[in-house]
Amino acid sequence: LQKKMPTYSVSVNISGKQFIHHEFINHLTETQKKFGIDPQTIKLEMTERILMEGVVVLDTLQRCRELGYQISIDDFGTGFSSLQYLAKMPIDFIKIDSSFVQKMLAEPKTEAVVKSIIYLAQTLSIKIIGEGVETEAQMNKLIELGADYGQGYLFSKPIPLEEIILV
């Protein structure tokens, strides 16, 4: 987590239903080629609930990674995923839910949870994104705890797709 001009990527939220659809990879590839987008600049985000699908999603995750897409687990810590699945899935990023980031400065137990998630991710060679960063103090705490990236209003408001894609 650094406060400098980052290399930007685009995060795309994918529902579990979309992700397990038999045409998902084909549609993803067609869209990527149509717009000439480098797959390495795309983070496919899904909630941790997708991990509960187990082997069903493993092949699709592997294929996405082979095509160059990054995989991110969104809102981590708010669901009931099994750590067994987390260790088996080809995941590049875990996004710590904003509810933890927003409370970690005021609640020592919440800070301990954030610290534990970061340690676990580092041990599994997974990058951490702190979600919902609104203050310098939150950013500094995430840096201190070892997070790799931050996302939130401190950095930018949400940007419409039309402003991101140069036509």
N, C-alpha and C positions, 0 to 999 in steps of 0.2 A: 504494500500500500504506500504509494508515494504521491506527493502533491506536485506533479509535473504534468506536462502534456502527454497523455497516454496514447498508445496505439488503440484505436477504437475497434470495437467489435459490436455486432448486433445480436441481442438476445431475443430468441423467438420462443414464446411459450407454446408448448405442445401438450395437448390433453392426452390422458392415457388411452382414450378411445381412438384418437388420431394415430397415436404412436403404434398401436397394435394392428391398425388397419393393413390389410395385405398390399395395398397400393402406396403405402406411405413413402417408401424409399424411391419408387418411380416418380411420384409427385414432387418430392423434395429435389431430386436430380433434374427433372424438367424445369422446375421453377428457377433453380440455381443457374442452369444453362441459359434460360430465357433472358435473365437479367444480367448475366455475365458476372456473377458474384463469386468471389473466392470462398470456398467452403470453410477455410481456416478462419475467416472473419465472422463466422456464425456460431453462436452458442445455442444449442437446442436445450431448452429448459423444460423440465418436467418436475412435478412434485414427487416427494419421496414415496408416495403411494405406489408409483410405477414399479418400485423395487419389489413390491409384494407379488408382482406377477412372475418373479423368478426367471426360470429358463425361457419362458415365452418371449421376454423382451431382450434377453441376452444376445441373440442373433442380430436383432435390429440395431441394438446399441453398437455391436462390433462392426456391423456394416456401415453405420454412420461414421464411426471413428476411422474406418478404412478409407472412406470418401473424403476425409479431412475435416469433418465437423467436430466441434468441441461439445461435450456433454456436461450439463450442469443440473444439479439437484436443487430446486428452488424451495424456499420456505423450510429449510432443514431444521428439524427439531420440533416441528409442530404436529407431525404425524406419529405413526407407530411402527416405523419400519424396523426390520430386523437388521442388526449389524452384520449378520451372516451374509445378507444380500449386498450390503454396502461393500464388503470386502471382495465380492466376486464380480461386481459390475464394472465395466470400463468407463469410469467417471473421471472427468477432468476437473470439475469445480463443484463445490458445495456452497450454497448461499445460506448464510445464517439469517434466519428470519428477523425482520425488523423489530418484532416484539421483544426479542432478546437484546438487540443492539440498543434500543431505546431505554431499556431498564437496567442495563449492566452497570451504569455509573452509580445508580442509587441503591441497587440490591446486590449485595455480595454473593448471594447464592446464584443469581442470574449471571453475574460475571464468571463464577466458577463453571457454569454450564458452557458459556461461550469459550472459555479457556480450554475446557475439555474437548469441545468439538474441534477447535483449532488443532490441538495436540493430536487427536485421532486422525484428522485429515492429513496433517503433516506426516504422520507415521505411514499412512497409506499412499503418500505422494499425490495427494489431491489438493488443488489450490482452493483457498478460502476467499469468498466475497462476503463482506459485511453489508447487509441490506438495510436501507432506511437511515443512512448516515445523514444527520441534519446539523451537527455541530462539530467544531474543531476538537472539542473534548472527546466526543465519541470516536472521531477519526484517530486521535492520538492514542486512545485506549486500544483500539483495534490494532494499531501499529505495534504497540507495546506487547500485546498478546500474540502477535505473529501472523495476523491476517495478511493476505496478499493484495487484496483489492477492496475498494469500497464502492457502494452505489447508493445514491440518494440525492436529495435536494442540495446538500452542501456542494456537490459537484455539478449538477445540472437538473433542470426539471425534465420531465418526459418530453421527448421530441417527436413530432409527427413524422411518419414515414416519408412524406413528401419532402421534408426538409433534409432528410438523411441521404436519400437516393438522388444523385445528380443525373438528370436526364439530358 
